[in-house]
Amino acid sequence: MSTESVSTELIPTPAGDARVTTHPAAAPRALLALGHGAGGGIEAPDLRALAAALPPLGVSVALVEQPWRVAGRKLAPAPKTLDAGWLPVAARLRPAGVPFVVGGRSAGARVACRTAAASGADGVLALAFPLHPPGRPERSRADELLGCPLPVLVVQGAADPFGGGPEFPPLAAPHRLLALPYGNHSFAVPKRAPMSQEELLRQITDAVGAWVLALRP
């Protein structure tokens, strides 16, 4: 896919303008809309990897920058403001006749889970879901994930201080967990690991692509 096919647009929301960068598939079989976390933007390695790997499979990928990032602010707003900045984008992007998946990494995954039913999506992709603040397991956010009414694929690193490895709760169908053997909250692989960073990202993109294309609108 050539970079010339990538498009960017601003979408008005009650929280300000969101910016969407779409990496289109030549013959779309699904659309995946992904938000970013509270500490970074759409330049996150896993988001960039999905935007590169999925369009050749027939999955268009829309990377969504929340209004607070577009406005240049450094701190994310309250959850209700994040949700208000997401739903109009989902409404604008929602395709007809093919699966529509919403998701994101970290705080973006929480937004997608909270607004899943209202977004009109067919599934949710939760990358590095922040199960709790680091070192504070008693402040669980599991209800946001477990209460999501749509199929959810959670991708979680084994060394995620926000909740990874054995502390992640069991998921029942239609929710699924891709438990990565390595990776922190950013899915960074330690140098001593027998798996490279590229191999881990390929494991993510392969699993996400297959899961998205198996959904039905």
N, C-alpha and C positions, 0 to 999 in steps of 0.2 A: 504494500500500500504506500503510495507516495504521500509526502507531507502536504502536498497541495490540496489533498482531499479533506484535510482536517479543517473544521469550521468552528468559529467562536461566536457566541451571541450573548447578549445581556437579557435577562428575564426579570421584569419587575415583580417584587414581592412586598408584602407588608413590612418586611424588615429591611428593605432596600433592594438594589439590583443584585441578582446572582449572575455569575458568569459560567457559561457552559461551553466546554470544549469537546466537540464530538469527533470521534474517530470512527467513520462509518464503514460498514461492511459493504462490499459490492452488491451482494444479494442478501439483504438482511433476513436472518431467521430468528433473531431475538434482539432486544435492546437491554443493555445493562447500564444503569445510571448510578454513579458512585460519588459519594461525598468524602471529604477529608476529615482529619482529626482536629482536635483543639490546639495541637502544638505544631501543626504543619499544614501544607497545602497539597495540591494535586501532583506535586513533584515527587511524592513518596514512591520509592522503588516498586512496591507491589502494584500501586495504581498505574504507574507507567508501564510495567510489564504486562498487565492485563490489557491496557489500551493498545499495545503493540501485538500481542499474541492472539487476541480473540477476533478482531475483524477478519483475518483470513479464514477463520472457521465459520463465518457467517453471523457473528455477534457484534453489533455496533456497540461502542462504549462511549458514554457521555460522562465526562469528569466535571463535577459541579463544585464551584467555589462559592461558599456561603457569602452573603452580603457583607458580613463583618470583615472578611478577608479582602473582598473587592474594594471596600472603603479604606483599607490600609490600617485597620485597627489590629492591635496585638493580642487582645484577650477576647476569647469567645464569650458570647452573651449567654443568658439563661436558656435552659432547654426549650421553653415555650417559644422563645424568639428563634432558636435554631429550627424548630418545627415549622414556624411560620415562614421561614426563608426557604424551606424545602418543598412544601406541598404545591405551591404554584409551579415550581420547576417540574415536579413529577407530572402534574396535569398537562403542561405544555409538551413534555417529551413522550407521553404515553402513546405507543403505536397501536395500530389496529391489526388484528389477525396473527400477531406473533407474540411470544412470551415477553413480558416486561418485568425486569428484575430491578429492584432498588437495593441500595446498600451503601457501604462505605467502610472506612477504617476507624476504629476506636470510637470517638464521639459521633462520627458519621454513621457508624453501625447502630448506635443507640437511637439516633434520629430515625433511621430507616425502620427499626423495629417498632418504635413508638407510633409512627405514622403509617404503618404497613397497610392497614385496612383502608384508610382514607386515601392512600396514594393510588389505588386501583391496580396495584402490582400483582404479579402472579407468584413472586417469591422474593426472598431477602438474602443478600450476601453480607455476612458480618465478618469483616476482617479485623482480627485482634480486638474482639469485643472486650471492653474494660469491665470485667466482672466486679471489680471493686478498686478503690484507690490503693496504690502500693502500700503494703503493710497494714491495711485496714480491712481484713476479710469480713468483719462484722457489718460493714457498709455495703452489703451486696446489692448489685443491680440486676440480679438474675431474673427478677420478675419481668423486666422489660423484654428480655430474650424469650423466656419460657412462656410468656403470655402472648407472644406474637401469633396471630391466627393463620399466618401463611407458612409455607415450607421455608425453612431457613437453612442455609449452609454456613456454618461457623468455621473459620480458619484461624487456628490458635497455635502460637509458638510454645514449645515446651518450657522455655525460660521466661515467659511473660510475667513481669511482676504485678501486672494488673489482673492476673488470674490465668494460669496455664497449667499444663501437665495434669496431675491427678486431682487437683482441686477443682477442676472444671466440672460442673454438674452433669450427670448423665442426660442425654437428649433422647427423647422418644420421637418416632416418626410423626409428622413429616420433617422434623428437624434432624440435621445431621452435623457431625463434627469431623472436620479434617484436622487431626491432631498432628502437627508438624514435629518431627523428631528433634529439631533444633530451632533456634530463633527466639529473640526477645520480642518486645512489643512492636518493634519496627521490622521484625522478621530478619534481623541481622544474625548471620551465622558466625560463631567464633572460629578463629583461624585453626584451632586444633581439631575441629569437627571433621569427620570423614566425608562430609558432603559440602560442596561448594555453594556459594551464594546463588550462582546461576542455576544450579540443580534444584535448590529449594524453590526459587521463583518459578522454575518450570513445573515443579510438582503442583504449585498453586494454580498456575494458569491451565494446566491440563485438567485438573480436577474441576475448576470453576467452569471451564468451557463445556465439559461433558455434562455437568449438572444443569447448567443453564439450558442447554439444547434438549435436555430430557423433560423440561417443564412443558406444560400445556397451557395456552391462554384461556 
